[in-house]
């Protein structure tokens, strides 16, 4: 399993912004995979947040973050990003970067097979 390292989490006030980054270790054909971000809040199940396809770079978002979050990728640098704006206290969670199968989907949690250790995002009221 390729190592994924998430960064960019932290404490922010409601309405603020953060940008998460996910770096994949070398050895992974980054561009062949769809990438996503999942999150898990205390006492809750892990949930899908956003995904970006391996092919045309199409994106898909959970309704709860649509219009506020933007996922992107840099295939040359093996990095995936999640730009988070207008953050709300309910966005507080550990955020995980993930990838799935070669040429796989990107629209739900079940599309992803491997995750990093996560980065904590805390949004204060």
MARMIVO-371374 format. One record per residue (C-alpha): residue number from 0; residue in one letter; x, y, z. Coordinates in steps of 0.02 Angstrom, whole numbers. Layout:
{k = NUM&r = A&X = X&Y = Y&Z = Z}
...
This chain:
{k = 0&r = X&X = 0&Y = 0&Z = 0}
{k = 1&r = X&X = 67&Y = 170&Z = -50}
{k = 2&r = X&X = 90&Y = 295&Z = 89}
{k = 3&r = X&X = -23&Y = 447&Z = 86}
{k = 4&r = X&X = 14&Y = 599&Z = 190}
{k = 5&r = X&X = -120&Y = 728&Z = 226}
{k = 6&r = X&X = -80&Y = 902&Z = 287}
{k = 7&r = X&X = -160&Y = 1072&Z = 307}
{k = 8&r = X&X = -285&Y = 1037&Z = 444}
{k = 9&r = X&X = -305&Y = 1147&Z = 596}
{k = 10&r = X&X = -420&Y = 1256&Z = 699}
{k = 11&r = X&X = -520&Y = 1390&Z = 610}
{k = 12&r = X&X = -670&Y = 1498&Z = 651}
{k = 13&r = X&X = -836&Y = 1472&Z = 564}
{k = 14&r = X&X = -833&Y = 1557&Z = 396}
{k = 15&r = X&X = -648&Y = 1531&Z = 375}
{k = 16&r = X&X = -549&Y = 1429&Z = 250}
{k = 17&r = X&X = -421&Y = 1291&Z = 245}
{k = 18&r = X&X = -332&Y = 1197&Z = 107}
{k = 19&r = X&X = -291&Y = 1016&Z = 134}
{k = 20&r = X&X = -154&Y = 928&Z = 36}
{k = 21&r = X&X = -124&Y = 745&Z = 6}
{k = 22&r = X&X = 46&Y = 687&Z = -52}
{k = 23&r = X&X = 65&Y = 513&Z = -122}
{k = 24&r = X&X = 232&Y = 425&Z = -105}
{k = 25&r = X&X = 326&Y = 388&Z = -264}
{k = 26&r = X&X = 292&Y = 223&Z = -347}
{k = 27&r = X&X = 109&Y = 255&Z = -372}
{k = 28&r = X&X = 42&Y = 294&Z = -546}
{k = 29&r = X&X = -51&Y = 440&Z = -473}
{k = 30&r = X&X = -138&Y = 492&Z = -633}
{k = 31&r = X&X = -220&Y = 322&Z = -658}
{k = 32&r = X&X = -323&Y = 333&Z = -500}
{k = 33&r = X&X = -473&Y = 430&Z = -447}
{k = 34&r = X&X = -443&Y = 525&Z = -285}
{k = 35&r = X&X = -558&Y = 577&Z = -147}
{k = 36&r = X&X = -577&Y = 652&Z = 22}
{k = 37&r = X&X = -677&Y = 569&Z = 160}
{k = 38&r = X&X = -708&Y = 628&Z = 337}
{k = 39&r = X&X = -757&Y = 557&Z = 505}
{k = 40&r = X&X = -830&Y = 659&Z = 645}
{k = 41&r = X&X = -828&Y = 597&Z = 826}
{k = 42&r = X&X = -960&Y = 463&Z = 851}
{k = 43&r = X&X = -1006&Y = 458&Z = 668}
{k = 44&r = X&X = -972&Y = 347&Z = 519}
{k = 45&r = X&X = -841&Y = 395&Z = 392}
{k = 46&r = X&X = -923&Y = 488&Z = 249}
{k = 47&r = X&X = -883&Y = 539&Z = 72}
{k = 48&r = X&X = -841&Y = 723&Z = 47}
{k = 49&r = X&X = -773&Y = 745&Z = -130}
{k = 50&r = X&X = -698&Y = 647&Z = -273}
{k = 51&r = X&X = -604&Y = 683&Z = -434}
{k = 52&r = X&X = -594&Y = 564&Z = -579}
{k = 53&r = X&X = -436&Y = 487&Z = -651}
{k = 54&r = X&X = -484&Y = 527&Z = -830}
{k = 55&r = X&X = -561&Y = 695&Z = -870}
{k = 56&r = X&X = -542&Y = 768&Z = -696}
{k = 57&r = X&X = -728&Y = 771&Z = -666}
{k = 58&r = X&X = -777&Y = 809&Z = -488}
{k = 59&r = X&X = -917&Y = 758&Z = -371}
{k = 60&r = X&X = -965&Y = 823&Z = -200}
{k = 61&r = X&X = -1073&Y = 776&Z = -54}
{k = 62&r = X&X = -1224&Y = 890&Z = -43}
{k = 63&r = X&X = -1164&Y = 955&Z = 125}
{k = 64&r = X&X = -1008&Y = 1033&Z = 49}
{k = 65&r = X&X = -1063&Y = 1074&Z = -127}
{k = 66&r = X&X = -1023&Y = 1255&Z = -170}
{k = 67&r = X&X = -902&Y = 1273&Z = -25}
{k = 68&r = X&X = -768&Y = 1141&Z = -56}
{k = 69&r = X&X = -663&Y = 1112&Z = -211}
{k = 70&r = X&X = -559&Y = 958&Z = -248}
{k = 71&r = X&X = -414&Y = 964&Z = -369}
{k = 72&r = X&X = -261&Y = 865&Z = -418}
{k = 73&r = X&X = -86&Y = 894&Z = -484}
{k = 74&r = X&X = -31&Y = 736&Z = -574}
{k = 75&r = X&X = 145&Y = 801&Z = -601}
{k = 76&r = X&X = 172&Y = 823&Z = -415}
{k = 77&r = X&X = 68&Y = 675&Z = -353}
{k = 78&r = X&X = -36&Y = 791&Z = -245}
{k = 79&r = X&X = -223&Y = 804&Z = -217}
{k = 80&r = X&X = -303&Y = 955&Z = -136}
{k = 81&r = X&X = -462&Y = 1001&Z = -47}
{k = 82&r = X&X = -499&Y = 1187&Z = -37}
{k = 83&r = X&X = -627&Y = 1219&Z = 99}
{k = 84&r = X&X = -716&Y = 1386&Z = 112}
{k = 85&r = X&X = -857&Y = 1451&Z = 220}
{k = 86&r = X&X = -821&Y = 1318&Z = 348}
{k = 87&r = X&X = -953&Y = 1271&Z = 474}
{k = 88&r = X&X = -939&Y = 1189&Z = 646}
{k = 89&r = X&X = -1020&Y = 1033&Z = 572}
{k = 90&r = X&X = -870&Y = 1015&Z = 457}
{k = 91&r = X&X = -765&Y = 970&Z = 609}
{k = 92&r = X&X = -691&Y = 798&Z = 577}
{k = 93&r = X&X = -535&Y = 701&Z = 534}
{k = 94&r = X&X = -512&Y = 715&Z = 346}
{k = 95&r = X&X = -438&Y = 572&Z = 249}
{k = 96&r = X&X = -364&Y = 570&Z = 75}
{k = 97&r = X&X = -402&Y = 412&Z = -22}
{k = 98&r = X&X = -382&Y = 325&Z = -188}
{k = 99&r = X&X = -473&Y = 179&Z = -265}
{k = 100&r = X&X = -447&Y = 60&Z = -408}
{k = 101&r = X&X = -356&Y = 99&Z = -569}
{k = 102&r = X&X = -484&Y = 183&Z = -680}
{k = 103&r = X&X = -613&Y = 170&Z = -543}
{k = 104&r = X&X = -757&Y = 279&Z = -487}
{k = 105&r = X&X = -752&Y = 434&Z = -380}
{k = 106&r = X&X = -929&Y = 469&Z = -321}
{k = 107&r = X&X = -948&Y = 373&Z = -158}
{k = 108&r = X&X = -853&Y = 305&Z = -11}
{k = 109&r = X&X = -858&Y = 130&Z = -85}
{k = 110&r = X&X = -754&Y = 188&Z = -234}
{k = 111&r = X&X = -602&Y = 211&Z = -122}
{k = 112&r = X&X = -492&Y = 73&Z = -52}
{k = 113&r = X&X = -340&Y = 154&Z = 30}
{k = 114&r = X&X = -331&Y = 299&Z = 149}
{k = 115&r = X&X = -201&Y = 403&Z = 237}
{k = 116&r = X&X = -194&Y = 433&Z = 425}
{k = 117&r = X&X = -297&Y = 590&Z = 413}
{k = 118&r = X&X = -283&Y = 771&Z = 467}
{k = 119&r = X&X = -393&Y = 853&Z = 599}
{k = 120&r = X&X = -503&Y = 999&Z = 550}
{k = 121&r = X&X = -590&Y = 1091&Z = 691}
{k = 122&r = X&X = -711&Y = 1233&Z = 657}
{k = 123&r = X&X = -760&Y = 1341&Z = 806}
{k = 124&r = X&X = -928&Y = 1433&Z = 812}
